[in-house]
């Protein structure tokens, strides 16, 4: 793809927030350097170069969290924001409120501290989008109790410290249960809407029917849908079962038949779905930004998707 074709990405309304987002979002968890999760370290300068390139280009929507790398992801992003004198015009930055990493405290006061820590690391006074993160690690009753996590995040929203509130996590039924409370403008699901797993479909339908913005993270399932089942036989950072490895080989063969890179099919499986507003992809090198846009723009005929659906078990 020529460089000029990478200069812009189409934007679409982010639910009912009034924000417009590109179809791709830079997932900043690996930028904190988490070799235990991603099997490689990321030196600080390379992370900073990647963040600078993101802010300077069309893929300038960044997703991070209080918990990523013990706050290292936010610290690195904040270093670039300070270099630039603030978040650049047109860029979008979101983070997540997390339980205490040591005590596992998921209380209302902890949510306030989490947001305050994020603001300090990032060097900003406000988060346009903030998520209640991984509620499966608390109890629903605790999180929705008066004065609890949800109440406190809503207080922060009323105070103007948070613009729009979302929920991000794993279990689909639980995410829907939180959306049913009302007041959540966005939801983020991960690893559950990929070439190998469509279990997030009920969540996508629920959110779409109510005008709630949807982010789909980890379209590559942790790496296997980029590197292939022989080079990286893991899904969601766990050993993939034989039937899953067989399915990836089947999909890879279909991709070869059409001359399509496997990661292009994995990425576009998410980006082509009208229920998904943006797809979160973890990147750790500046050159990967342009390469990911190329994968997003790679031509894939409708016939391929029809063949893929016909073999989906």
N, C-alpha and C positions, 0 to 999 in steps of 0.2 A: 504494500500500500504506500502510495506517495506521501511525503511528509505533509503536503498541504491538506490531504484528506484527514489527517489526524488533528488539525488545528481546532476543530469544534466537535462537540458531541451534541446530539439533540437533547433537549430538556423537556421534562414533562411535569405537570403539577404533582406535588407530593401529597396525595390525598386532599384534604380540605385545609391544609396549613397555610396556603398562599405561597409556599416555597416551591421553586422549580429545581429539579435535580437531574443530573445526567444518568444514563442507564447503568453506569459503572461507578462503584464506590471503592475507595482504597481502604482495605481492612488493615489496620495498623497494629494488630496483635504481634505478628512476627517481627515488626520493626523494633520491638522492645528487646529482641534477642532472647528467644526461648528455645535453646537447643534441646531441652528435654521433651518439648512438644513437637518441634518442627525438624529435629535432627540436624540443625545447623545453627551457628551463631551469626549474628549480624553486627558487624562493627559499627560504632556510633557514627563515624563520618559517612559511611555508606547509607545508613538510615537517614541522616540529615540530607544527603544528596537526593534521596528518593522523595522525601517530603518537599524539598525545594522544587523539584521537578513537577510534583503533583500540583502544588500551589500555582506554578507558572503555566500549567497546561490545561487542557479541557477536562482531565480526570481530576478535578479539584474538589471532590467531595470525600472527606476523611471521616472514618469511623474508628473510635478508640474507646477505652474504658479505664476507669480508676484502677482496675485490677491487673491490667496487662503488664507483665513484667514487674509487678510491685510498683507500678506507677511510671516505669521507665518509658513506656510508649508515650504517655502524656508529656513527660519531661523533654523528650526529644522533639516532639511536635512543638512544644512551648519554646524551645530554643530557636527554632526557625521562625516562629511567629514574632518573637522579640527582634530577631534580625531584620524582619520585614516591616517592623513597626506596627504590627497588628495583622489580623486575618485579612488576606487580600480581598478586594471587592469581587463579588461573584463566587467566592469559595464558600463551602459549607463545612462546618465542623460539628461533630456530635460526639458525645461521650455517654458513659453509663455509670449509674450509681451502684456500688457493690457492697456486700457485707464485709465486715472486718476480716482481713486475711488470717489473723491470728486467733481472735476470740470467736469468730464466726457470728458476731453480733449483726443482726439484720433488723435492728430497731429503727424507729423514726429518727432519733438523734444520730444514729450511725449514718443514715441516708443524708442528713444535712452535712455531717463531717465529710462524707464521701464527695459530695458536690463541691464543698469548699476546697478540699484537697485538689480536685480536678481543676477548678478555676485558678488556683495558685500555680499549679504546675504548667498549665497552658498559658497563663498570663492574660486571661480574658476575664471580663466582669460578668459575663452572661453566656449561657449555653442555649443556642437556638433550639436544639433538639437534645433531650436527655432521656435515657431509658432506665427503667427498673431492670436490673440485670440478673439473670439466672435465678428467678424466684423459686425454682425447684429445690434450691438449697435452703430454703426456709419452709415454713408451713403457711398455707394460704390464710388460715385463721390469724396467724401472727401478723402477716404482712398487711392485711386489710383491717385490722383492729383499729379502733379510734386512737389517733396519735401515732400509728404505726408507719411503716415505710410508704405506703400509698398516700396516706394523709399528708405526710411530711413533704413528699415530692409535689403534691398539689399545692401545699402552702408555698413552696419555693416558686412554683409557677405563678401564684397570685402575687408574690413579692417581685416578680419580674426577673428573677434569677434564671429561671427556665422558661423558654418560649413555648415549646411543645413537648408533651410527655408521651413516651412510648414504653413498650415492654419488650424485652429480648430474652429468649431462652430456648430450651430444648423441647420439652413435652408439649405436643400440639394441643391436647385437651386443656392443659393448664393455661396456656397462652389465651385460648378462647375464653376460658373462665375469667381471666383478668380483663379482657376486652369487654366482656359482658357488664362489667362495673360501670362502663362509660368513662369519658374523659381522656382516653388514650387515643392520640392522633396517629400513632404509628406502631407497627409490630415488626420485630426482626426474628426470623427463624433461620436456623443453620443446619446444614447437612441432611435436611429432610425434604428437599425438593431438588433432586439431581437426576442424572441419567439412571441412577441405581435405586432411587428411593423417592416415591411421590406421596409420602404419608402426610406432607404438609398441605395437601390440596384442600381439605376441609377448612383450614385456617385461612388460606388464600380466598376461598369463596366467602367465608364469613366476613373478612375484612373488606373485601371488594363491595359487598352488598351494603356496607355501612360507610363507605367513603374513607376507610382507614388506610393509610399508606403502608405498603409492604416492602420490606427489604429481605432479600434472600441471600444468605451468606454461605460461603464454602461450597460453590458449585462443583469444585473438583474433588470433594469428599476427603480433603486433607492431602491430596497429591496424586492418588492413583489414576485419576482421570486426566492427568497431565503426563505423567511418566509411564503409565501403562502398568498392568498387573504383574508383569515379571520384574520390572525394575523397582516397583513400590507396591507390594502386595498387602497394603493396609487401607482401611476405610475408617474415617473418624479416629485415626491414630491407633487403631486396634487391628490385629491380624484379620484379614478378610476371609470369610468362609469360602470353600471351594466353589460353591454355586455362584457366588458373587464374582469370583475371578473368572469363571467361565462366561458369565454375562458380559464382563468388560471385554474379554477377547472377542465375543460375538459382535459387540458394538464397534470395536476397533476394526474388525474385518469389514463391517459395513462402511465405516469411514474410509478405509482404504479403497473400497470399491468406487466411492464417489470422489476420491481425492481430497478428503476433508481431514484436517488435523483433529485428532481426538479431543484436545482441549478446546478447539473452536466449537465442536458439537456440544461439549459439556457446558461451556459458557453460554452459548446461544439457546440451549434448552431452557435456561433461566431468563435471559434477556428478551426472548421472543414472546414470553407469556405476558399477556396484557394485564394480568392481575399483579404483576411484580413491577414496582416503580424503579428499583435500583438493585443491582446485584453486587454484593460485597466480595471483593477478591483481595486476598493477602499478597502483597508484592514487597520485595526487599531490595530491588535494584532499580535505578532510574530508567534503564533501558527497557525494563519490563512494562513500563507504562505504555509505550508505543506498541510493544509486542502484543499487549492485551487488547488495545484498540484494534490492532490488525485481526486478532481472533474474533472480536466482536463484529467486525466488518466483513469477515471472510464469507464469500457467497456459499449458501447452502440451499439446494433446491427443496421445494415442498415435498417432492417424491421421497427424499431421504427421511423426512420426519414421518411420512406415512409408513414407510418401511420399518422405521424404528418402532412406531406404535404397534404395528402388526405383530412384532416379535416380542413385545413387552409381556412378561408372564405374570 
